[in-house]
Amino acid sequence: MRTRLWAIALSFILLMLPVSSSIAETLGPASTYDELRRYLSSANQGDIIQITGTLSADSSVPLSAACSVHLSSADGESATIHHLRLRDASIILTNITLKDSLVVDGTSHIQLASGVSVFGAEQQSGIDFSGSGTLIIDRGCSITGGSESAGISIRHNSGEFYTSIDGNVHGGSGRTGGAGIVISPLSSAGAAMISGSIQGGEGSDHGGHALNLYDLNGNAFVTVDGNLRGGSGVIGGDGIQLVAARDNVSVGIGGKVKGGSGEIYGGDALILMNAEGASAFHLSGAFSGGDASGSDAQPGTSLLLVGDSTAARTHITDCILEDGMQLTAAPLATATPSVPNITPLPEITASVENTESLLAPPQETEFASPSEVPVHTPAPPAKPDPAPESAPSAEPEVTPDLPSEAGSETDFAGEATSSEAF
């Protein structure tokens, strides 16, 4: 199996090698999609087609190239192509941004060299490869899926197929995060080598899985030796899900694989299930379950083998297995009460050095409720003490001068005696 795998890889390398610079030509730069189509139809083996500005496909008809050509941005530029569709093409891309997905079908040989970025259209994979041939993604490339969609989706229908992924791949985010890479199916003459950084998309409900391997059959061969992580969400995404392997399928998984963090459930690092025939799984990496943050949450597991047949076909060598952790939120810090600003009374003109007494309200300010206020009966007025006769008023009544009260009787008696004498 390994001999055939390297034979496929070598045949692709030989196919994509540029010919002598004396034969290859530089065409362009192409500034429209029609110009790019014309250059591809007239290009020879190893020609370089330069692209300038922003190009957008004006039709759904895919581009084809009968021989291997090289698409690159013009010197000192960073070109962009929208809606690029390829069929039965052999193309190397360098320093180009592809937006609204890259769709490839038929028998195609595609290589994304350094400086290539791919962004998926709304709810579409970043790269959608269907058919046979080769798909090479070098280190230094980045692929991002559209909302809730995979970064790379591969369907190997028939013929020989080989893929090597060494770039950064990220599933699209959304309510349900998209997977980083989905390979389904991978048939008898298919091989995949994954060694890049692969991550599932973040989801408000469910995080995306980093790598989904479904329906592997025949002599399919897969090796994983990268850094894979499930997307975060209320339920974290898994690192790798491998479902349904039969016949003589061989899968080797190493590197670092971790489940996504979740609020209720953390994602599992690796799930293997439905293994049949002479299929075999070889594990030798570090597998960590995703952490969970809720009070009653369940962290993810490092390894989950579903079924006795799967367990019997799994070989574990030098693995680090670590389940996720249940995280507790740190308590909120207690705020320190601030000292209120004290406005001095109008009578106070000097600064107050000690304000502690002013901070405590006086006792008189504590008012009781109306029901608690006692009713007081006013006391009777006190009787005044006896006092001497009051002095005459400021304006006394005018009367003739009279003798004092003590000698009044004698004076009147004298008057009577003298009158009798007359």
URPE-V354970 format. One record per residue. N is the residue number from 1. RES is the residue in one small letter. PHI is phi in whole degrees, -180 to 180 (none if undefined). D_FIRST is the distance of its C-alpha to the first C-alpha in whole Angstrom. Layout:
# URPE-V354970
n=N res=RES phi=PHI d_first=D_FIRST
n=N res=RES phi=PHI d_first=D_FIRST
This chain:
# URPE-V354970
n=1 res=m phi=none d_first=0
n=2 res=r phi=-63 d_first=4
n=3 res=t phi=-62 d_first=5
n=4 res=r phi=-67 d_first=5
n=5 res=l phi=-61 d_first=6
n=6 res=w phi=-69 d_first=9
n=7 res=a phi=-65 d_first=10
n=8 res=i phi=-64 d_first=11
n=9 res=a phi=-63 d_first=13
n=10 res=l phi=-66 d_first=14
n=11 res=s phi=-64 d_first=15
n=12 res=f phi=-67 d_first=17
n=13 res=i phi=-61 d_first=19
n=14 res=l phi=-65 d_first=20
n=15 res=l phi=-67 d_first=21
n=16 res=m phi=-91 d_first=23
n=17 res=l phi=-63 d_first=25
n=18 res=p phi=-70 d_first=28
n=19 res=v phi=-80 d_first=30
n=20 res=s phi=-57 d_first=33
n=21 res=s phi=-63 d_first=36
n=22 res=s phi=-74 d_first=39
n=23 res=i phi=-99 d_first=37
n=24 res=a phi=-66 d_first=36
n=25 res=e phi=-121 d_first=39
n=26 res=t phi=-106 d_first=39
n=27 res=l phi=-110 d_first=41
n=28 res=g phi=99 d_first=43
n=29 res=p phi=-82 d_first=43
n=30 res=a phi=-87 d_first=43
n=31 res=s phi=-111 d_first=45
n=32 res=t phi=-134 d_first=44
n=33 res=y phi=-68 d_first=42
n=34 res=d phi=-64 d_first=43
n=35 res=e phi=-63 d_first=43
n=36 res=l phi=-62 d_first=39
n=37 res=r phi=-63 d_first=39
n=38 res=r phi=-66 d_first=41
n=39 res=y phi=-64 d_first=39
n=40 res=l phi=-65 d_first=36
n=41 res=s phi=-71 d_first=37
n=42 res=s phi=-105 d_first=38
n=43 res=a phi=-74 d_first=36
n=44 res=n phi=-105 d_first=34
n=45 res=q phi=-55 d_first=31
n=46 res=g phi=86 d_first=31
n=47 res=d phi=-65 d_first=34
n=48 res=i phi=-110 d_first=35
n=49 res=i phi=-108 d_first=37
n=50 res=q phi=-90 d_first=39
n=51 res=i phi=-126 d_first=40
n=52 res=t phi=-129 d_first=43
n=53 res=g phi=74 d_first=45
n=54 res=t phi=-119 d_first=43
n=55 res=l phi=-114 d_first=42
n=56 res=s phi=-137 d_first=42
n=57 res=a phi=-63 d_first=40
n=58 res=d phi=-94 d_first=43
n=59 res=s phi=-155 d_first=41
n=60 res=s phi=-88 d_first=38
n=61 res=v phi=-74 d_first=37
n=62 res=p phi=-72 d_first=34
n=63 res=l phi=-87 d_first=34
n=64 res=s phi=-131 d_first=31
n=65 res=a phi=-143 d_first=31
n=66 res=a phi=-72 d_first=30
n=67 res=c phi=-133 d_first=29
n=68 res=s phi=-75 d_first=27
n=69 res=v phi=-129 d_first=30
n=70 res=h phi=-122 d_first=31
n=71 res=l phi=-103 d_first=33
n=72 res=s phi=-149 d_first=35
n=73 res=s phi=-67 d_first=38
n=74 res=a phi=-62 d_first=41
n=75 res=d phi=-55 d_first=42
n=76 res=g phi=77 d_first=44
n=77 res=e phi=-121 d_first=43
n=78 res=s phi=-132 d_first=41
n=79 res=a phi=-80 d_first=40
n=80 res=t phi=-131 d_first=39
n=81 res=i phi=-123 d_first=38
n=82 res=h phi=-100 d_first=38
n=83 res=h phi=58 d_first=36
n=84 res=l phi=-74 d_first=34
n=85 res=r phi=-123 d_first=32
n=86 res=l phi=-126 d_first=30
n=87 res=r phi=-144 d_first=28
n=88 res=d phi=51 d_first=26
n=89 res=a phi=-124 d_first=27
n=90 res=s phi=-123 d_first=25
n=91 res=i phi=-137 d_first=27
n=92 res=i phi=-110 d_first=27
n=93 res=l phi=-113 d_first=30
n=94 res=t phi=-140 d_first=32
n=95 res=n phi=53 d_first=34
n=96 res=i phi=-135 d_first=35
n=97 res=t phi=-103 d_first=36
n=98 res=l phi=-110 d_first=34
n=99 res=k phi=-115 d_first=37
n=100 res=d phi=63 d_first=37
n=101 res=s phi=78 d_first=33
n=102 res=l phi=-117 d_first=30
n=103 res=v phi=-113 d_first=29
n=104 res=v phi=-130 d_first=26
n=105 res=d phi=-145 d_first=25
n=106 res=g phi=78 d_first=24
n=107 res=t phi=-103 d_first=22
n=108 res=s phi=-130 d_first=22
n=109 res=h phi=-125 d_first=21
n=110 res=i phi=-121 d_first=23
n=111 res=q phi=-129 d_first=23
n=112 res=l phi=-102 d_first=26
n=113 res=a phi=-85 d_first=27
n=114 res=s phi=-62 d_first=30
n=115 res=g phi=82 d_first=33
n=116 res=v phi=-104 d_first=31
n=117 res=s phi=-123 d_first=32
n=118 res=v phi=-126 d_first=32
n=119 res=f phi=-125 d_first=34
n=120 res=g phi=-74 d_first=34
n=121 res=a phi=-71 d_first=37
n=122 res=e phi=-56 d_first=38
n=123 res=q phi=56 d_first=36
n=124 res=q phi=-135 d_first=33
n=125 res=s phi=-64 d_first=30
n=126 res=g phi=-64 d_first=30
n=127 res=i phi=-123 d_first=27
n=128 res=d phi=-119 d_first=26
n=129 res=f phi=-111 d_first=23
n=130 res=s phi=-135 d_first=23
n=131 res=g phi=136 d_first=21
n=132 res=s phi=-139 d_first=18
n=133 res=g phi=119 d_first=17
n=134 res=t phi=-142 d_first=17
n=135 res=l phi=-137 d_first=19
n=136 res=i phi=-116 d_first=20
n=137 res=i phi=-124 d_first=22
n=138 res=d phi=-79 d_first=23
n=139 res=r phi=-64 d_first=25
n=140 res=g phi=100 d_first=29
n=141 res=c phi=-100 d_first=29
n=142 res=s phi=-134 d_first=30
n=143 res=i phi=-129 d_first=29
n=144 res=t phi=-128 d_first=32
n=145 res=g phi=-76 d_first=32
n=146 res=g phi=-69 d_first=35
n=147 res=s phi=-55 d_first=37
n=148 res=e phi=60 d_first=35
n=149 res=s phi=-127 d_first=32
n=150 res=a phi=-73 d_first=29
n=151 res=g phi=-68 d_first=28
n=152 res=i phi=-133 d_first=25
n=153 res=s phi=-122 d_first=24
n=154 res=i phi=-124 d_first=21
n=155 res=r phi=-124 d_first=20
n=156 res=h phi=-91 d_first=17
n=157 res=n phi=-86 d_first=19
n=158 res=s phi=-162 d_first=17
n=159 res=g phi=74 d_first=16
n=160 res=e phi=-89 d_first=13
n=161 res=f phi=-146 d_first=13
n=162 res=y phi=-142 d_first=13
n=163 res=t phi=-134 d_first=15
n=164 res=s phi=-130 d_first=16
n=165 res=i phi=-121 d_first=19
n=166 res=d phi=-128 d_first=21
n=167 res=g phi=-102 d_first=25
n=168 res=n phi=-100 d_first=27
n=169 res=v phi=-123 d_first=27
n=170 res=h phi=-137 d_first=30
n=171 res=g phi=-70 d_first=30
n=172 res=g phi=-72 d_first=34
n=173 res=s phi=-92 d_first=37
n=174 res=g phi=160 d_first=39
n=175 res=r phi=-62 d_first=40
n=176 res=t phi=-118 d_first=37
n=177 res=g phi=-66 d_first=34
n=178 res=g phi=-78 d_first=31
n=179 res=a phi=-71 d_first=28
n=180 res=g phi=-67 d_first=26
n=181 res=i phi=-135 d_first=23
n=182 res=v phi=-123 d_first=22
n=183 res=i phi=-121 d_first=19
n=184 res=s phi=-164 d_first=20
n=185 res=p phi=-90 d_first=18
n=186 res=l phi=-128 d_first=14
n=187 res=s phi=-95 d_first=13
n=188 res=s phi=-53 d_first=10
n=189 res=a phi=-104 d_first=9
n=190 res=g phi=-114 d_first=10
n=191 res=a phi=-144 d_first=9
n=192 res=a phi=-138 d_first=12
n=193 res=m phi=-126 d_first=13
n=194 res=i phi=-120 d_first=17
n=195 res=s phi=-137 d_first=19
n=196 res=g phi=-94 d_first=23
n=197 res=s phi=-103 d_first=26
n=198 res=i phi=-119 d_first=25
n=199 res=q phi=-141 d_first=28
n=200 res=g phi=-73 d_first=30
n=201 res=g phi=-74 d_first=33
n=202 res=e phi=-76 d_first=36
n=203 res=g phi=-132 d_first=38
n=204 res=s phi=-68 d_first=42
n=205 res=d phi=-107 d_first=41
n=206 res=h phi=-130 d_first=37
n=207 res=g phi=-74 d_first=35
n=208 res=g phi=-80 d_first=31
n=209 res=h phi=-78 d_first=28
n=210 res=a phi=-73 d_first=26
n=211 res=l phi=-141 d_first=22
n=212 res=n phi=-111 d_first=22
n=213 res=l phi=-117 d_first=19
n=214 res=y phi=-123 d_first=20
n=215 res=d phi=57 d_first=18
n=216 res=l phi=-94 d_first=15
n=217 res=n phi=-147 d_first=13
n=218 res=g phi=67 d_first=11
n=219 res=n phi=-104 d_first=7
n=220 res=a phi=-59 d_first=8
n=221 res=f phi=-130 d_first=7
n=222 res=v phi=-135 d_first=11
n=223 res=t phi=-131 d_first=12
n=224 res=v phi=-124 d_first=16
n=225 res=d phi=-149 d_first=18
n=226 res=g phi=-121 d_first=21
n=227 res=n phi=-118 d_first=25
n=228 res=l phi=-118 d_first=25
n=229 res=r phi=-149 d_first=28
n=230 res=g phi=-72 d_first=30
n=231 res=g phi=-77 d_first=33
n=232 res=s phi=-87 d_first=36
n=233 res=g phi=177 d_first=39
n=234 res=v phi=-59 d_first=41
n=235 res=i phi=-115 d_first=38
n=236 res=g phi=-70 d_first=35
n=237 res=g phi=-78 d_first=32
n=238 res=d phi=-82 d_first=28
n=239 res=g phi=-70 d_first=26
n=240 res=i phi=-137 d_first=23
n=241 res=q phi=-117 d_first=23
n=242 res=l phi=-117 d_first=20
n=243 res=v phi=-126 d_first=21
n=244 res=a phi=74 d_first=19
n=245 res=a phi=-128 d_first=16
n=246 res=r phi=-141 d_first=15
n=247 res=d phi=62 d_first=13
n=248 res=n phi=-111 d_first=10
n=249 res=v phi=-66 d_first=10
n=250 res=s phi=-128 d_first=9
n=251 res=v phi=-130 d_first=11
n=252 res=g phi=-118 d_first=13
n=253 res=i phi=-125 d_first=16
n=254 res=g phi=-132 d_first=19
n=255 res=g phi=73 d_first=22
n=256 res=k phi=-119 d_first=25
n=257 res=v phi=-128 d_first=25
n=258 res=k phi=-138 d_first=29
n=259 res=g phi=-73 d_first=30
n=260 res=g phi=-76 d_first=33
n=261 res=s phi=-76 d_first=37
n=262 res=g phi=-142 d_first=39
n=263 res=e phi=-80 d_first=43
n=264 res=i phi=-108 d_first=42
n=265 res=y phi=-129 d_first=38
n=266 res=g phi=-80 d_first=36
n=267 res=g phi=-74 d_first=32
n=268 res=d phi=-82 d_first=30
n=269 res=a phi=-74 d_first=27
n=270 res=l phi=-146 d_first=24
n=271 res=i phi=-122 d_first=24
n=272 res=l phi=-120 d_first=22
n=273 res=m phi=-155 d_first=23
n=274 res=n phi=59 d_first=22
n=275 res=a phi=-93 d_first=19
n=276 res=e phi=-138 d_first=18
n=277 res=g phi=63 d_first=16
n=278 res=a phi=-100 d_first=14
n=279 res=s phi=-68 d_first=13
n=280 res=a phi=-146 d_first=13
n=281 res=f phi=-119 d_first=15
n=282 res=h phi=-120 d_first=15
n=283 res=l phi=-114 d_first=18
n=284 res=s phi=-152 d_first=20
n=285 res=g phi=-117 d_first=22
n=286 res=a phi=-109 d_first=26
n=287 res=f phi=-122 d_first=26
n=288 res=s phi=-130 d_first=30
n=289 res=g phi=-71 d_first=32
n=290 res=g phi=-77 d_first=34
n=291 res=d phi=-80 d_first=38
n=292 res=a phi=-127 d_first=40
n=293 res=s phi=-111 d_first=44
n=294 res=g phi=-77 d_first=46
n=295 res=s phi=-66 d_first=49
n=296 res=d phi=-112 d_first=47
n=297 res=a phi=-80 d_first=43
n=298 res=q phi=-121 d_first=40
n=299 res=p phi=-67 d_first=38
n=300 res=g phi=-79 d_first=34
n=301 res=t phi=-96 d_first=32
n=302 res=s phi=-79 d_first=29
n=303 res=l phi=-149 d_first=27
n=304 res=l phi=-128 d_first=27
n=305 res=l phi=-105 d_first=25
n=306 res=v phi=-102 d_first=26
n=307 res=g phi=97 d_first=26
n=308 res=d phi=-66 d_first=26
n=309 res=s phi=-66 d_first=23
n=310 res=t phi=-69 d_first=21
n=311 res=a phi=-61 d_first=23
n=312 res=a phi=-69 d_first=21
n=313 res=r phi=-101 d_first=18
n=314 res=t phi=-105 d_first=19
n=315 res=h phi=-118 d_first=18
n=316 res=i phi=-108 d_first=21
n=317 res=t phi=-136 d_first=21
n=318 res=d phi=51 d_first=24
n=319 res=c phi=-100 d_first=24
n=320 res=i phi=-110 d_first=28
n=321 res=l phi=-113 d_first=29
n=322 res=e phi=-144 d_first=32
n=323 res=d phi=-72 d_first=34
n=324 res=g phi=-71 d_first=36
n=325 res=m phi=-114 d_first=39
n=326 res=q phi=-95 d_first=42
n=327 res=l phi=-92 d_first=44
n=328 res=t phi=-111 d_first=48
n=329 res=a phi=-70 d_first=50
n=330 res=a phi=-69 d_first=52
n=331 res=p phi=-63 d_first=56
n=332 res=l phi=-71 d_first=58
n=333 res=a phi=-70 d_first=60
n=334 res=t phi=-79 d_first=64
n=335 res=a phi=-72 d_first=66
n=336 res=t phi=-81 d_first=69
n=337 res=p phi=-63 d_first=72
n=338 res=s phi=-91 d_first=74
n=339 res=v phi=-78 d_first=78
n=340 res=p phi=-69 d_first=80
n=341 res=n phi=-75 d_first=82
n=342 res=i phi=-105 d_first=85
n=343 res=t phi=-93 d_first=88
n=344 res=p phi=-66 d_first=91
n=345 res=l phi=-67 d_first=94
n=346 res=p phi=-58 d_first=97
n=347 res=e phi=-71 d_first=99
n=348 res=i phi=-86 d_first=97
n=349 res=t phi=-108 d_first=97
n=350 res=a phi=-94 d_first=96
n=351 res=s phi=-70 d_first=92
n=352 res=v phi=-95 d_first=91
n=353 res=e phi=-83 d_first=90
n=354 res=n phi=-114 d_first=89
n=355 res=t phi=-102 d_first=87
n=356 res=e phi=-65 d_first=86
n=357 res=s phi=-67 d_first=90
n=358 res=l phi=-76 d_first=89
n=359 res=l phi=-73 d_first=85
n=360 res=a phi=-88 d_first=87
n=361 res=p phi=-69 d_first=89
n=362 res=p phi=-65 d_first=93
n=363 res=q phi=-65 d_first=94
n=364 res=e phi=-66 d_first=96
n=365 res=t phi=-83 d_first=93
n=366 res=e phi=-88 d_first=91
n=367 res=f phi=-91 d_first=93
n=368 res=a phi=-88 d_first=93
n=369 res=s phi=-69 d_first=92
n=370 res=p phi=-57 d_first=95
n=371 res=s phi=-71 d_first=95
n=372 res=e phi=-96 d_first=95
n=373 res=v phi=-78 d_first=98
n=374 res=p phi=-71 d_first=102
n=375 res=v phi=-92 d_first=105
n=376 res=h phi=-105 d_first=108
n=377 res=t phi=-92 d_first=111
n=378 res=p phi=-62 d_first=113
n=379 res=a phi=-73 d_first=116
n=380 res=p phi=-65 d_first=120
n=381 res=p phi=-64 d_first=122
n=382 res=a phi=-73 d_first=123
n=383 res=k phi=-72 d_first=127
n=384 res=p phi=-72 d_first=129
n=385 res=d phi=-70 d_first=131
n=386 res=p phi=-62 d_first=135
n=387 res=a phi=-130 d_first=136
n=388 res=p phi=-63 d_first=139
n=389 res=e phi=-54 d_first=141
n=390 res=s phi=-69 d_first=139
n=391 res=a phi=-69 d_first=141
n=392 res=p phi=-59 d_first=142
n=393 res=s phi=-68 d_first=140
n=394 res=a phi=-61 d_first=140
n=395 res=e phi=-122 d_first=143
n=396 res=p phi=-68 d_first=145
n=397 res=e phi=-72 d_first=148
n=398 res=v phi=-77 d_first=151
n=399 res=t phi=-133 d_first=154
n=400 res=p phi=-66 d_first=158
n=401 res=d phi=-67 d_first=158
n=402 res=l phi=-121 d_first=159
n=403 res=p phi=-68 d_first=160
n=404 res=s phi=-64 d_first=157
n=405 res=e phi=-66 d_first=157
n=406 res=a phi=-70 d_first=159
n=407 res=g phi=-103 d_first=162
n=408 res=s phi=-71 d_first=162
n=409 res=e phi=-68 d_first=165
n=410 res=t phi=-65 d_first=167
n=411 res=d phi=-66 d_first=167
n=412 res=f phi=-70 d_first=168
n=413 res=a phi=-67 d_first=170
n=414 res=g phi=-63 d_first=172
n=415 res=e phi=-62 d_first=172
n=416 res=a phi=-64 d_first=174
n=417 res=t phi=-66 d_first=177
n=418 res=s phi=-71 d_first=177
n=419 res=s phi=-68 d_first=177
n=420 res=e phi=-66 d_first=180
n=421 res=a phi=-66 d_first=182
n=422 res=f phi=-70 d_first=182
